[in-house]
Amino acid sequence: MGYAGPGDTLGVLLSGLQRLEYRGYDSAGVAVISDDGELQVRKRAGKLNVLVDDLHRHPLKAGHTGLGHTRWATHGGPTDENAHPHVGDHGRLAVIHNGIIENYAELKAELLDEGFSFTSETDTEVAAVLIGREYERLHDLEAAFRASVRRFEGAFTLLAVHQDEPGVVVGARRNSPLVIGRGKGENFLASDVAAFVAHTTHALAIGQDQMVVLTADSIAVTTFDGEPVEPEAFEVEWDASAAEKGGWSSFMAKEISEEPEAVADTLRGRLRDGKVCFPGLALPDSALAAVDRVLILACGTASYAGMTASYALERWVGVPVDVQLSHEFRYRDPVIGPRTLVVAVSQSGETMDTLMATRYAQQQGAPVLAVCNTQGATIAREADGVLYTHAGPEVAVASTKAYSAQVAALYLLGLYLGQLRETLSDAERTDAVAELEALPDRIQGALHASEGIPQMAHWMADTRAVLFLGRNVLYPVALEGALKLKELAYIHAEGFAAGELKHGPIALIDPGLPVFVLMPSPRRSAELHAKVLSNIQEIRARGARVIAVAEVGDTAVLPYADDVITVPLTSPLFSPFLSVVPLQIFAMELSTAKGLDVDQPRNLAKSVTVE
Ligand code: F6R
């Protein structure tokens, strides 16, 4: 984050960093140019509060220009030395950086030859020293910065300040996010609007390979070559309180509770007279009607949202629907073309793997539709069309409400394509729309029905492994349940298609092993329900402890399950929205029972902007 203005610079930076901490939290640092012209840098390994405590004990002098950074380590471990900002020009210039400068080793060798020395293992310090060297030569921050960024390869967002030019912050971006916040007599730079939304909702997007020179009352954007650019302005819809914890014990608890609203907001304005409408979707209907395949690209939870929705999409649209992990997709010479609709699903809209896959797909001539939650994000801007989920800011690192909103948006897309292609009967469409509209209340019901889960999680706090089983549309939910448990409670967890167990994984069943089984509806998926009951018997015979997530009134499962968590009735394709809720709550509660940080699990960052 960068700031220039009359406000309390350190306060602005620290509160902004708090909202950005989900991006990385292994170290944090600030640089503030004091009013008497001294560049002050403070940085600490550990979470932001370590830095905050340090600053309380040893305050900085006030100033009106500054930078702040939270780090997720790439080059060099999380130490004070490796934390940002890094300095150049004999401690007079400070630089912060996201991404990876791929040619840093070559640049470092050049600088070492010239007699410069380094105190960290980071690629960022190489940038700081190089910009510092250019400053010594040019005595102009903008010129020194421009000369340097043109030499960097890879992905980066870089911000810099120099004590001889108080009031000026320079920034640049390539393949990594950077947004401008335009305030009244103060301006902001940040990798996400969440950092400055408490001060202004007026934002400007900076394009690829562009840089910005910012003061309290001026903003100048140019290409790396110096051509002036008119940045695209947009209004941030999120209000500042949306990113506050409120009275909740964690952001994750708050965000799970917001799932009904996230789905309702994603549907809002898109259902009219029993039909789906997408006002302002840049992709023409003719192109959408002509698709002969849908390919969903995403990572992690977003990919499970894609998998979940693929069942409904295939049924409604009548074309093959595939889901691929973005980072695998690019390296397999994929066969796609102008009639493949590529759907890039990303909460942050900044996941580098998905961004790169999106660009590759566009180069192959495929139309790309982004399903994103963050306004102005790179994937949303670069795609040919964008369908925003309106889940509001998701601060907890593990994705919860974003998953539900992504599935809802993809279901809307499926219905829309089905309408255009006339592959969906009126009756099925009307039913599906009614099911969608009923979802917020039903998800609320699933939240109420999950009240016993904290107790269950408590007795499982010493569990070493957990399995999750699902079939059909509940299979991706099993994968998602396992992912949540791995990342939040550091427990080995696996999700399986229930029918697959007998092909090998059943060997994992030890006496007492907890296995969550996601039950299909006995009324509306009777055949599958019977099959899953058989699967349960196979694992119970080997000593598994079965926790069934079943529709209310499913008495048939009772004799086979040690515990049953009920969810409201819904039609089968919509059951993931309900079954996922207890799994999210279970992972959160088990993490809490183990005394772990639910919102910021170890080793992770929410927005993964490196490949
Ligand atoms: C898991 C989680 C991640 C993200 C993944 C994609 O809880 O949050 O698996 O889903 O990193 O992130 P986005 O959706 O921002 O592209």
Residues whose N, C-alpha, C, O or C-beta is under 5 A from the ligand:
A	BS01	F6R	C299 G300 T301 A302 V345 S346 Q347 S348 G349 T351 V397 A398 S399 K606
